[in-house]
């Protein structure tokens, strides 16, 4: 018997429960309880975990309560924990539509890790993306000015690039060639410049540019601000263009005002993809603007903007809206393989 026998299964079960809770948009504290328990026992020698199980002292460990202990005990006994079974049976499809587009996607090009305001390590996000059928993903943690989201300084960004290179070596054999692309969600500053120096942007595979501040700016300067960013040769994707919030714990927020015809024509001319953001609280752009972008001749990127593994499954929400508005797979850049996408981004 392996030294890790039973403990690895318990860790996997706890993380799977966290995944399903996230997918179902359950309160963050519930999700964290299961992830924290997984981290606790994963960080201990397996022999100690088994000894504590025999002694009945698992709940003396930080992060282990009666509910997470029950999951650990069932998993270590070789059974699928009853709570996990319940969640799996209740999971079902998130939506009945969007399945054809979702099947065509090879990647998610906008997601966050614990390096900025995400809740999980890069590797866990990658393994989940691969399990969901993706061939690659773009890691797009925030730029420096977004301090509320722990945006990465230049030094941390360079460190992350090195970490991703090592992870790609590790995962290539384990996940059938799955690749993590180095990316960024860079803030569009008030004047349309970007919150990242050109040298760093040139090293990245994918650049998503988004407005996160002064969202109530008047329409004319907001249009100029967005167009200047779109025209930047390093920008590949215009992220959640209206900045709206339609539901969720942060409340609601109206759309930013800008000349959508001008903005989408700039996207078409400069080859910048319009993001179809799949987060349930964003669903951005709204359908009337998405239809306008289709008519304008834009290309698109359907992304989750995920901040946790369970949220990576939300991509089908964006796929549903894309299909409803007449977006075809040939106009979605993350239906392409990694080589084609990187060639397009470099051009």
N, C-alpha and C positions, 0 to 999 in steps of 0.2 A: 504494500500500500504506500502511495506517495505521501511524503510529509505534509503535503497540502490537501490531502484527500478530505473532502467534506467542507473545508474552509473556503476553497475556491468556489464551490457551488453556492455556498451561503453568500459570498460577495456578489456573485453573478445575480442571484435572486434578489438581493437588496437593490442592486442597481436597476434591474428590470422593473421592479416595483416603482422606483423613482421615475423611470422612463414613462410608464403608463400614466402615472399621476400628472406628470408634466404635459403629456399629450392631451390629457383631459382638462388641462388648465386648473388643476387643483391648487389650493393655497401653497405658497412657497415653503412655509414652515413644515408642511407635511412631507414635501419632496425632500427637503434638506435632512429631515430626521432619518430617512432611509439611506441617503447618500453618506451622511455622517457615520452611521453605523457600519456601512460598507468600508469606509476609510479606516475606521477604528480597528476592525478585525483584520483587514488586509495589511495593516501596518504592524501586526504582532506576529511572532513566530507561531506557526500552526499548532505546535505542541502546547503552547500556552493557551490558545483558544480551546483546544480539546480538553485540557486540564480544567479550565474554568467551567466548561460545559459540564464535566463530571461533578465538579464541586458545587454547581449551581450559582456561580458568582459572576456570570457574564454581565448582569445588570450593574455590577460595581464599576464597570468600565465607562468612561465618558462617552456619551452618545448612544448607549445601549439601554433601551427601556423595555417594558414588558412586550410591546408589540413587535419590536425589531428582534428581541430575543426569540419570540415564537417562530419568526421566519428563519432565524439562524438554526434553531433546533431541528425544524422540519427538514431544512436543506441538508444539514449534516447527517440526518438519518437516511438520506438518499431519496427523499420525496420532494415533489414540487410543492412549495409552501401554498397552503390553501388560499391565502390572500392574493398571491400572484395568480393562481388559477382563476379566482373570481375576477380580477382585473383583466386578464387575457380574454375571458369569456365575454366580458362586457365591452371590450374595445371596439369591435366592429369597424365599419368604414366611416371616416370623418365626413365624407360627402359622397353622393351617388354619381356626381359628374366629375369631369377633369381627369378621369383615369387614363384616357388615351394620351393626353399631353404628358401626364406624369410618367407614363411608361417610356416616353421618348427622351426624358431628361437624363443626362449623365452626371449632373453635378448640382451643387448648391454653391452660389458665388457670393453669398453674404451671410456670415455667421460669426459668432463671437465666442471666445474662450475665457477662462478665468484670468487670463493676462489683462483683460480690460474689465468689462462688466458682465461677462458670462459666468456661469456657475460651475463649469467643469473643465478638466484638463484638455489640451488639444488632442491628445491621443484618444480620449474617450469620445470626443466629438467625431473624430475620424473613424473610429471603429463602428460607431452608430451609423454614420453616413454610408459606410461600406455595407453594413448589414441591411440597410434600406435599399440597396441596389445601385448606389452611385459608384462611379469609376474614379472620381476625384472630387475635391472640394477646395474652395478658396477661403482661407482664414483671414477675416477682415476686422481685426480688432481696431478700436478707435484711435484717433490721432491725439496729439498732446493736449490741445486746448480743452477738450471735453473732460475736464478733471473729475466731474461728477461720475463719469463712466470709467475712471482710472485709465485715461488715454495714455498710450505708450510714448515715452520720450524717444528721442533719436537713439540713445544708447540701448534702451529696452527693445526697440524695433530691430536693431542690428543683432541683438542677442536672440530675439525670437527667430530671425532668419536662420541662424545657426542651429537652433533647436529643431526647427522644421526640417532642415537638411538631414539631421541625425534620425529624426522620426521616420522620414521617407525611406531611409536605408533599412530601418527596422521593419516597417510595415510592408515594404514592397513584396517580400517573400510570404509574409503571413496573410496578406489581404489581396493576393492575386494582382499585384501591380497598382493597387490604389495609391494615389498621389495627393499630397497636400500642396496647394499652390500658395505662395506668399502673397497676401493682399492687405488691403487697408480700407476702412471706411473713414475717409478723410473729410473733415469739416470744410464746408464752403464758407469762407469768412465773409464779412459784411460787404467787402468790395469785390467779391467773386474770386479772390485768390484762394489758395489752398493751404491748409494747416499742416504742411509737411514740405521739407526741402526737396528740390528737384533731384538731387543725387539719390535720395532714398526712393522717391517715386519711380525713378528709372530702374531700380533694382527689383521692383515688385512685379508680380505676374498680372495682378488684377487690382484696379483702383476703382472703388465705389465712392462717389462724391455725394455728400448729403448736407442739407441745411439743418442745423440743430439749434440755431440761435436767431433772435429777432424774427421769429416766424410771422409776426404781424406787420412787418415792413410793408410800405405802400407798394402797389402793384408794379409801378414803373421801375423803381430801383431794384425790386426783387427780381423782375425779369432780366434786367441788366446783370445782376449778380449771378443768376443761374446760367445765363448764356456765356458769360466769361468763363465760368468753371467748365461748362460743356465743351467750350472751344479749346481748353487746355489739352495738349496732345497726350498727356499722361492719363487723362480720365477715360475710363472704359464704360462705366455705368452711372447713370443718375439715380441715386437712391431715394426711396419714398418721397416723391416730388412735392406733394402738398403738405406733408408733415402732419396730416390730420390724425386724430384718435377718435374712434367711434364707440369704443367700449373699454372695459378693463379697469384695473385697480388705480391707474393714473387719472381716471376720469376721461372726459371727452375734450377735444380741441378742434376748432374749425380749420378748414383748409387755408393755407397761405394763398394770398392773391397774387397772380402773375398772368401774363399773356401766354396762355397755353399754346396758341398757334405758333407764336414766335419761338417759344422754348422747344417745342417738339420739332419744328423745322430746323432749329440749330442741332438737335440730336441727330436728325437725318443727315444734315450736311456734314457734320463732323464725325459721324460714325460712332456716336455714343448711344449705348443701349438704354432704354427706359426700363427701370426696374418695376416688375409687378411684385409688390411686397405682400407676402402671404400671411403675415402676422394677423391674427383675428382682430386685434385692436386697431390695426392700421388699414388693411385692405386698400392699399394705395398704389396707383391712382384710382379714384372712383370710376365707375364704368363709363360715364360720359366722356371723361378725359382719356381713358384707355382706348375707347372707340376712336377718338380724335387722333391719338397717336398712331393707331392702325391705319387710318385714312391718310395720314401724313407720310407714311412709308417708313416708320421707325422700325428698328429691331429691338428685341426685348430680352430681359433676363428675369426668370421666375425664381425668386429667392425666399427663404424663410426668415432671414434676419434673426436666426435662432440664437438664444442665449443659454440653451441647455439641450442635452441630447434628445429629450422627448419632443422638443419643438421642431426638430428636423422633419418630423412627419407632417407638419402643417403645410408643406409645399403644395399639396393637392388643392388647398383653398385658392392659391394663386392660379393653379392650372384650370380650375373651374371657371374663374373669371376670365382667363385668357380665352378659353373656348367660347364662352358666351359672347365675347366681343370680337370674335373673328380672327384671333391670333393663330397662325399656323406654325407647326413645329420648325419649319425652315427659317422662320424669323426669330427664333429663340436661341440665343447664343450658347446656352448651357445644354442644348441637345447635341452640340458638337463634341468631338473628343478633345482631350486636353491639348494635343499638338495643334489642332486647328484653332482652338480658342486662343492659345498663346501666340500663334502666328497673327491672328486677327488683332489681338491687343497690341502686339509689337508694331504692327503697321499703322 
